[in-house]
Every structure is written in structure tokens, then in C-alpha cells.
């Protein structure tokens, strides 16, 4: 019976992921829809695994005997997921230590780490309290006004704690790389993250300056390639992927459009995730 629960969770997760399509719409609609399809299937599978572990390999469920096969399979899966989390945390810690080895300078009244490279780069690196890293090439290439717009964008990432939350989303991505549409959903989350930071910056600086800065960074031939682990950089969503040009156009169009406030997630949206906890109800049927 436990094995049937696992297979059912896998089937539901696969069907949900396959049903996702990247549809246009407002930021909040796209964010909630993408986050649901990205997070709900893994959460459903984890809750199923926890339910199986709690019931154990002994006993019966609705008259069907439990067995060791599903129990060991669940235990191994959760062990792999935990190992991936530790691996990503170590990589993030290494990135943070590398950033902290850079000298500290003050740019536009802000404390930043100076990266000695001609590439154009600006990004937050770390976890809950990330380090703001700016390259020498960016400071030398961009005007003070453009640099200020870039710093405002990075402040947006800090405001929303993007490095922290996207570390966990990145862990989910690693654990569910085998599920359908994992990578398209991840890329959509990245561009929505950047749109949110752009919107935050546009409320403080001229959006046109930020759009120009974005174009300069993206078009730079020696742009710095960084790990996505615990890093939120200005051009993170417009790399050398097939959809990079389209995502760049989205960000430029959003900056040139009239500013709109970024809505907060409604309680009703988070309530939809409660359905993923249904496997725990099976505990009352286990004897």
C-alpha cells in the first residue's frame, strides 16, 4: 500500500508539471502560477515520504501489509535530498567566502566588495545577509548615475532576501531535475525575480538608466559567469540561453512601462499548498 502511495504521488506530480504552460500575464499572476507548479509536486512527494516513514515497514493499511521496499526507497530518497542540500550549502559558503576575500570599498555611500576583473558584474552573494559585490570593470565602464541604478537593483534583491529564498528553490530544482518542466519553471522564476528587483529599483532611480545599465552589462563581451548558488546578479536571467533575448526584452519593456507596485502573495494562494499535506491523513488508517 505504501508503494501505491508513492506511485500515486509521482503520477500526480508528473501530470501537474506536464500541465504547466508559460502564459503571459501580470507579475503576480505569473509568480503565483509558476511557484505553485514548481513547489507543489516536490512538497507532495516529500509529505508522502514522511508519511511512509512515520508508518514504518510494519503493520497494515486498509488491510494491506506494509513492506520494507517502500520504506527503504523513501529513506534513500530523503537521504539523497539531504545530501544535495548539504552540497549546495557548501558551494554557497565557498562563494560567500570568496566574496569576503575581496577588498571593501564604498560606492555611492554603500559598502561593497570590489572584484578585480574587467568584466561587468554586480550581484548579491550569500544567504540571509549577502555581500554586495561589484567588479572594477563595471565601476570604470558605467557612469556614476548608471552605477547608482545598478546598486538600486541589487538593493532590491537584498530587500526581498532573494539569495536566501532562491537557495532553497535551487535545492528543489536539484532534487527534482528529473521531473518535467523543472528547468523552464526555474528560468521563469529567475526572470520574475529580476523583474521584481527591477521594479524595486525603478521606484528609486530613473528606469531608463537601469535599462541602459542592463543592456551594457548583458552586451559586454567579457561578462562574468557566476554560479547561481546564493547569487543574485544584474544579468542573471538573460544569459546565453535560447530564451535570453526574450527575457531581456521582457525586462526592458517592464522598465519602460508605467511603474506598478509589486503585490504581496495572498493567503488564499498559500492555502492551496495545504493539499500537498493530504498524504499525512493516511497515518490514521495505518494499524
C-alpha positions as CSV (number, residue, x, y, z in Angstrom):
1,X,0.0,0.0,0.0
2,X,2.9,2.3,0.8
3,X,4.3,1.7,-2.6
4,X,1.0,2.6,-4.2
5,X,1.0,5.9,-2.3
6,X,4.5,6.7,-3.6
7,X,3.5,5.8,-7.2
8,X,0.3,7.9,-6.9
9,X,2.3,10.9,-5.7
10,X,4.8,10.5,-8.6
11,X,1.9,10.3,-11.0
12,X,0.1,13.4,-9.7
13,X,3.4,15.3,-9.7
14,X,4.3,14.4,-13.2
15,X,0.8,15.3,-14.5
16,X,0.9,18.6,-12.8
17,X,4.3,19.5,-14.2
18,X,3.3,18.5,-17.7
19,X,0.2,20.7,-17.5
20,X,2.2,23.8,-16.9
21,X,2.5,26.3,-19.8
22,X,4.3,29.6,-19.8
23,X,1.4,32.0,-20.3
24,X,1.7,35.8,-20.3
25,X,0.1,38.0,-17.6
26,X,0.8,40.3,-14.8
27,X,3.8,39.8,-12.5
28,X,1.7,38.5,-9.5
29,X,-0.3,36.0,-11.7
30,X,2.9,34.6,-13.3
31,X,4.7,34.4,-10.0
32,X,2.0,32.6,-8.1
33,X,1.3,30.2,-11.0
34,X,5.0,29.4,-11.6
35,X,5.7,29.0,-7.9
36,X,2.8,26.6,-7.4
37,X,3.8,24.3,-10.3
38,X,7.4,24.4,-9.2
39,X,6.9,23.7,-5.5
40,X,3.7,21.7,-5.1
41,X,4.9,18.5,-6.8
42,X,8.1,18.2,-4.6
43,X,6.1,19.1,-1.5
44,X,3.6,16.4,-2.3
45,X,6.3,13.8,-2.7
46,X,8.1,14.9,0.5
47,X,4.9,14.7,2.5
48,X,4.2,11.2,1.1
49,X,7.7,10.1,2.0
50,X,7.3,11.5,5.6
51,X,4.0,9.6,5.9
52,X,5.6,6.4,4.8
53,X,8.5,6.8,7.3
54,X,6.1,7.6,10.1
55,X,4.1,4.5,9.4
56,X,7.2,2.3,9.2
57,X,7.7,-1.0,7.5
58,X,5.4,-2.9,9.9
59,X,1.6,-3.1,10.2
60,X,-1.2,-2.8,7.8
61,X,-3.1,-0.1,5.9
62,X,-6.7,-0.7,4.9
63,X,-6.0,-4.4,5.2
64,X,-2.8,-4.4,3.0
65,X,0.5,-5.3,4.7
66,X,3.3,-2.7,4.7
67,X,6.8,-3.8,3.5
68,X,10.4,-2.8,3.7
69,X,10.8,-2.0,0.0
70,X,8.9,1.3,0.1
71,X,10.4,2.2,3.4
72,X,14.0,1.8,2.2
73,X,13.2,3.6,-1.1
74,X,11.8,6.5,0.9
75,X,14.7,6.6,3.3
76,X,17.2,6.6,0.4
77,X,15.4,9.4,-1.4
78,X,15.3,11.6,1.6
79,X,19.0,10.9,2.3
80,X,19.9,11.9,-1.3
81,X,17.8,15.1,-0.9
82,X,19.6,15.9,2.3
83,X,23.0,15.3,0.7
84,X,22.1,17.7,-2.1
85,X,21.2,20.3,0.4
86,X,24.5,20.0,2.2
87,X,26.4,20.1,-1.1
88,X,24.6,23.3,-2.3
89,X,25.1,24.9,1.2
90,X,28.8,24.1,1.0
91,X,29.1,25.6,-2.5
92,X,27.2,28.7,-1.3
93,X,29.5,29.0,1.6
94,X,32.5,28.8,-0.7
95,X,31.1,31.6,-2.9
96,X,30.4,33.8,0.2
97,X,34.0,33.2,1.5
98,X,35.4,34.1,-2.0
99,X,33.3,37.3,-2.0
100,X,34.6,38.2,1.5
101,X,38.2,37.9,0.3
102,X,37.6,40.9,-1.9
103,X,38.5,44.3,-0.6
104,X,35.8,46.6,0.8
105,X,35.1,49.9,-0.9
106,X,32.3,52.5,-0.6
107,X,30.4,53.3,-3.8
108,X,27.6,55.9,-3.6
109,X,27.6,55.6,0.1
110,X,27.2,51.8,0.1
111,X,29.6,49.3,1.4
112,X,30.6,46.9,-1.4
113,X,33.2,44.2,-2.2
114,X,35.4,45.1,-5.1
115,X,36.0,42.3,-7.6
116,X,39.2,42.8,-9.5
117,X,38.1,42.0,-13.1
118,X,37.4,44.0,-16.3
119,X,34.1,42.1,-16.7
120,X,30.9,43.9,-15.8
121,X,29.4,42.4,-12.8
122,X,27.2,43.4,-9.8
123,X,25.5,40.9,-7.5
124,X,24.5,39.9,-4.1
125,X,26.3,36.8,-2.9
126,X,25.4,34.9,0.3
127,X,22.4,33.7,2.3
128,X,20.3,35.9,4.6
129,X,22.9,38.7,4.9
130,X,24.6,38.6,1.5
131,X,27.6,40.6,0.4
132,X,27.2,43.1,-2.4
133,X,30.0,42.5,-5.0
134,X,30.8,44.9,-7.8
135,X,33.5,44.5,-10.4
136,X,36.2,47.0,-11.2
137,X,35.2,46.9,-14.8
138,X,31.6,47.9,-14.0
139,X,32.8,50.9,-12.0
140,X,35.2,52.0,-14.8
141,X,32.7,51.5,-17.6
142,X,29.4,52.8,-16.3
143,X,28.7,56.4,-15.3
144,X,28.0,57.2,-11.6
145,X,24.3,57.5,-12.5
146,X,24.3,54.1,-14.1
147,X,26.2,52.6,-11.2
148,X,23.6,54.0,-8.8
149,X,20.8,52.3,-10.8
150,X,22.7,49.0,-10.6
151,X,23.1,49.3,-6.9
152,X,19.4,50.1,-6.5
153,X,18.6,46.9,-8.4
154,X,20.9,44.9,-6.1
155,X,19.3,46.6,-3.1
156,X,16.0,45.1,-4.4
157,X,17.5,41.6,-4.2
158,X,18.6,42.3,-0.6
159,X,15.2,43.7,0.3
160,X,13.4,40.6,-0.8
161,X,16.1,38.2,0.5
162,X,16.4,36.7,-2.9
163,X,19.7,34.9,-2.2
164,X,18.2,33.1,0.8
165,X,14.9,32.1,-0.8
166,X,16.4,31.1,-4.1
167,X,19.0,28.9,-2.4
168,X,16.0,26.7,-1.2
169,X,14.3,27.0,-4.6
170,X,17.6,25.9,-6.2
171,X,17.7,22.9,-3.9
172,X,14.2,22.0,-5.0
173,X,15.4,22.3,-8.6
174,X,18.4,20.0,-8.0
175,X,16.1,17.4,-6.3
176,X,13.5,17.4,-9.0
177,X,15.6,17.8,-12.1
178,X,14.1,14.6,-13.4
179,X,10.5,16.0,-13.2
180,X,9.0,17.5,-16.4
181,X,9.4,21.3,-16.9
182,X,11.8,21.8,-14.0
183,X,14.3,23.9,-16.0
184,X,11.7,26.1,-17.8
185,X,10.0,26.8,-14.4
186,X,13.3,27.6,-12.8
187,X,14.2,30.0,-15.6
188,X,10.7,31.7,-15.3
189,X,11.3,32.1,-11.6
190,X,14.7,33.7,-12.3
191,X,13.2,36.3,-14.7
192,X,10.4,37.1,-12.3
193,X,12.9,37.6,-9.5
194,X,14.8,40.1,-11.7
195,X,11.6,41.8,-12.8
196,X,10.7,42.3,-9.1
197,X,14.2,43.7,-8.3
198,X,13.9,46.0,-11.4
199,X,10.6,47.3,-10.2
200,X,12.1,48.0,-6.7
201,X,14.9,49.9,-8.3
202,X,12.6,51.8,-10.7
203,X,10.9,53.3,-7.7
204,X,14.2,54.9,-6.6
205,X,16.1,55.7,-9.8
206,X,15.3,56.6,-13.4
207,X,14.1,53.3,-15.0
208,X,15.7,54.3,-18.3
209,X,19.1,54.5,-16.6
210,X,18.6,51.0,-15.2
211,X,17.5,49.7,-18.7
212,X,20.7,51.2,-20.2
213,X,22.8,49.6,-17.5
214,X,21.2,46.3,-18.1
215,X,22.0,46.5,-21.8
216,X,25.6,47.4,-21.1
217,X,26.1,44.6,-18.7
218,X,24.4,42.0,-20.9
219,X,26.1,43.1,-24.2
220,X,29.6,43.2,-22.6
221,X,31.6,40.5,-24.4
222,X,33.5,39.5,-21.3
223,X,30.6,39.3,-18.9
224,X,31.4,37.4,-15.8
225,X,29.8,34.0,-15.5
226,X,28.9,33.2,-11.9
227,X,27.2,30.3,-10.1
228,X,23.5,30.6,-9.4
229,X,24.0,29.3,-5.9
230,X,23.3,32.1,-3.4
231,X,24.0,34.7,-6.1
232,X,21.6,37.3,-7.5
233,X,23.3,39.3,-10.2
234,X,22.0,42.0,-12.5
235,X,22.0,39.9,-15.7
236,X,21.2,36.6,-14.1
237,X,18.1,35.9,-16.2
238,X,19.5,36.9,-19.5
239,X,22.5,34.6,-20.0
240,X,23.5,32.6,-23.1
241,X,20.3,30.5,-23.1
242,X,17.9,30.3,-26.0
243,X,15.4,32.4,-24.2
244,X,17.8,35.0,-23.0
245,X,16.9,37.6,-25.6
246,X,13.2,37.2,-24.9
247,X,13.8,37.6,-21.2
248,X,15.9,40.7,-21.8
249,X,13.1,42.2,-23.8
250,X,10.6,41.5,-21.0
251,X,12.8,43.3,-18.5
252,X,13.4,46.3,-20.8
253,X,9.7,46.6,-21.6
254,X,8.7,46.4,-17.9
255,X,11.2,49.2,-17.1
256,X,9.9,51.4,-19.8
257,X,6.2,50.8,-18.9
258,X,4.5,52.8,-16.2
259,X,5.6,51.6,-12.8
260,X,3.3,49.2,-10.9
261,X,3.5,48.2,-7.3
262,X,4.6,44.6,-6.6
263,X,1.7,42.9,-4.9
264,X,2.1,40.6,-2.0
265,X,1.1,36.9,-2.0
266,X,-2.4,36.4,-0.7
267,X,-3.3,33.9,2.0
268,X,-5.5,32.1,-0.5
269,X,-2.5,31.3,-2.6
270,X,-0.6,29.7,0.2
271,X,-3.7,27.8,1.3
272,X,-3.5,25.8,-2.0
273,X,-0.3,24.2,-0.8
274,X,-2.3,22.5,2.1
275,X,-3.4,19.9,-0.4
276,X,0.1,18.6,-0.5
277,X,-0.2,17.5,3.1
278,X,-3.0,15.1,2.3
279,X,-0.7,12.1,2.4
280,X,-0.3,12.6,6.2
281,X,-4.0,11.8,6.6
282,X,-3.1,8.2,5.7
283,X,-1.5,7.9,9.1
284,X,-4.9,7.4,10.8
285,X,-5.6,4.4,8.5
286,X,-2.3,2.6,9.5
287,X,-2.5,-0.1,12.1
